[in-house]
Amino acid sequence: MGYAILTLLIFFLAISPTRSNTNFIPKSCTTTLYPELCNLYLSRFATRVGTSPRLLAQIALAATLSATRTTSTKLTTYSKTHKLTKRETSAMKDCIEEIGDSAYELRKSMVEMTKVHTGSGFLFEMNSIETWVSAVLTDDDTCTDGFSGQYMNGELKTMVRKEVLNIAHLASIALTFVNKFAKG
């Protein structure tokens, strides 16, 4: 995890005391579309998250942001170390830009989650966060759309799809937990 993400994660974990319940994350993960991936990324935080839906949503957002940044780095490195056609280069550039947008939306969501308080603005703030996380899924679709067609390298398409699907699945998990927190 990048230093800035780790710092935000530590901040999230420090903002509220939690009750210890190591079953909370595995049980919560069963409500997502990708329970194994959810457990893989989030279970190491079970003791600290305890039974806090807010912390679970924040940790899921942080894990998604971390994976998004890792994917951006992988794709950038790939584009520099492999000979790509003009069309592949253009698709990769567009995809990396979409992933950058995803990182921005996730970071914005994480920051907003630290400010959310129950009260008159709660639903509006949560709506904004849900919209930004949903936009990540759209960004991911837009990225992979650029690699459709018969003239794209099959290995490249497969690699990009695998990386971007991981982000999309993590964003789906984060959105599940953000939605649950919003509903109280």
BELCORUR-V154209 format. One record per run of one state. SS is the DSSP state (alpha for helix, beta for strand, coil for the rest). FROM is the first residue (numbers start at 0). TO is the last residue. If there is no record, write none. Layout:
((SS;FROM;TO) (SS;FROM;TO))
This chain:
((coil;0;1) (alpha;2;13) (coil;14;21) (alpha;22;28) (coil;29;33) (alpha;34;48) (coil;49;51) (alpha;52;80) (coil;81;84) (alpha;85;114) (coil;115;120) (alpha;121;144) (coil;145;152) (alpha;153;182) (coil;183;183))
